[in-house]
Amino acid sequence: MDLTLINDAARAVHLLGLALGFGVAIMADLSAARMLIRPLDDREVKLLHAYHRTVALGLTLFWASGLVLLWLRTGFQPENFSPKLMAKLGIVALLTFNAIMIGRIGLRALDEWFGLRFGAIPLGERARLAAMAGLSGAGWISALVLGVFSTMRTMNYETLSEVIGAIYLLALLGAIAATFLSPVLMFISDRWPRNMRA
């Protein structure tokens, strides 16, 4: 069989997995962010469950096609792994772990605290939910950055770590801000005119 055809097909599936995962994960994060202002309704919670299934499909496609590309480019020989490739593997592994945690913990928490705004959820639960959302956003943005910018191919471990680390640091700061400032935002939004609320 023609290895070029396999490579092209795997790249196409890889891009489809990235588009599904990245696009839908960002939509899910933005949808869940509505909880900062008002409780999610039943339709929105069901939509978040559907988004999660789509992201899981995207990750499955990402892994399957990624392993084919890994075999074609490295023969699974560790000495052939570039810093960029190691970074991608680490990021996709984190995304996969985070997706499992969102399914097992995050979505269950949304069901359990249905009808509440984010700021009314207990602090520990808020911190977990915010951390999962932050890791999701940081992971998909990092995967996109690694896939899009050709300069990443020649970066060493140290420089790659700084770039990816900065993305994750911003996500962590955002998660901390959402955890501790959401009750303040809830207090402020209670004083907005009703027609201004999302």
N, C-alpha and C positions, 0 to 999 in steps of 0.2 A: 504494500500500500504506500502511496505517496505521502512522505512525512511532511511535505509543504502543505498539503491539503489538511492533514491532521492538525498541524500548527495553526493554520488560518481558522479552521473550525473551532479549535480550542480558544483562540483569541476572541472570536466572535461571541462564544458562550461566556467567556470571562467578562467581556464588556457588558453583556446582558445582565450577568450577575451583579456587576458593579452598579449598573443603572437601576436595576430593581432594588438592590439593597440600599444604595445611597439615597435615591430619590424618595423611596417610601419611608425610610428611617427618618429623614429630615421632615417629611410630612407628618409622621407620627409624633416627633418631638414638638413640632409647632402646634399640632392638635392638642397634645397633652398640656402645652403651656397655657392654654385657655383656662386651666384650673387656677392659675394665679389670680384671675379676675372673677370667675364664676364656676360653679360646679359643672362638670360635664353631664350631658344628658345621656339617656340610654343608647340612642343611636350613635353618639360619639364614642362611647365605651366599646360598643360592638365593632365600630370601625377600627379602633385601636387594636382589637383582637385580630381583625382581618389584616391590618397592616403588619402585625407581628408575623403572621403566617407567610405573607409575601416576602418580608425580609428574610425569614428562614429559608424560603425557596431561593432567594438571591444568594445567600451564603452557601447553600448547597451547590448551586451552579458555580460559584466562585471557587469553592474547594475542588470540585470535580475537574473543572477546566484548568485550575491552577496546578493541580498535581500532574496533569498531562503535559502542561507547558514546562513544569519543573523537570519532568523526565526527559523531555526533548532537549532542554537547554543544559542540563547538568548531569543527566544519567543517574541522578540521586547520589552523586559523589560530593560529599561536604566540601572538599577543597575547591569545587567549582561554584560554590555559593558566594555571590557578591554581597557587600553590605546592604545594598538596596533590597536584594532578595530576602536576606535575613530579617530586615525591617518589615517587609511585607508579610512574611510568615508570622512574625510576632504580632503584628496588628490584626491580621485575620483571625489568629488564635484568640486574641483578646475580644474581638468582635463576636466570635462564636460563643465564648464563655459568657459575655455580657448578654447576648441574645437568649441564652438558656436561663440566665438569672431574671431577665425581663419576663420571660414566659412563666417561670416558677414563682417569682416573688412580685415583680412589678405589676403584672396584670391582675394577679390575685388581690394585691393591695388596692388597686383601683376599684375592683368589685367590692371589696370589704368597706372601703371608705366612700362608696358611691353617694353622691349628693352633697359632698363637702368640697369646699375650695381647698387648694393646696395648703394655704396658711393655717387651716383648721386641723390638718392631719398632725398627729403627734410627731415631735421633733425627730426621733430616731427613724421613723418611717419616711418622713420628708427627706432626710439626709440620704437614705438608701435610694429612694426614687430619683432624687436629683443627681446622685452619683451615676446611676444607670443611664439616665438621659445624657449626662455629660460625656460618659465613656462612649456611648453610641455615636454622638455627634463628632467627638474627637477622632474616633476610629475610622468612620466613613470619610471624614475630611482628609485624614492622613492617607488613607488608601487612594483617594482621588488625587491628592498632591503627588504621591509616588508614581501613580499611573500617568499623569499628565505632563509633569515637568521633566524634560529629558536631562537636565543638569543633575538630577538625582542619581542617574546611572553611575556617575564618576565620583560621587561624594564618598568620603571615608566614614567609618563608624562614628567618629566623634562629631563631625558636622551633621550627619543624619540624625544622631541622637539629640543634638541641639534643636534642629528644626522640628522633629516630631515631639520632642519634650515640650517645646513652647506651645504647640497645639494642645497637648494634654494638660499643660499647666493652666492655659486659658479656660479649658473646659472645667477643670477642678475649681477654679475661682468662680466661674459661673454657677456651678453646683452649690458651692458654699453660700454665694449671694442669694440664690433661690431658696435655700434652706432657711436662712436667717432673716431675709428681708420679706419673704412672702406674707407673714402676718401683718407687717406694716402696709404692704400693698393692699391686702384685704381690707384693712382699716380705712385706707384712703379711698378705695373703690366703693366702699359703703356710702361714702359721702358724695360720689359722683352722681349727676342726674341719671335717672334710670335709662334714658335713651342714649347715653354715651357708653353703656356697658356692652361688652362683646357678646 
